[in-house]
């Protein structure tokens, strides 16, 4: 039962990160085509898409304030 709790927590953290990434993608100033590509990458590859978007995605002023 404990391992199930840890897996659920990890899944919840990834889901939260993906939602955060998608919101930031919508708020970015890149073209709609690039937004669609990034949203599909994050949605279809939750962990890998999130990591790729964080390092390779368009920068916004919101993300630089967090760091």
ABEGO torsion letter per residue (X at the ends): XAAAAAAAAAAAAAAAAAAAAAAAAAABABBAAAAAAAAAAAAABAAAAAAAAAAABBBBAAAAAAX
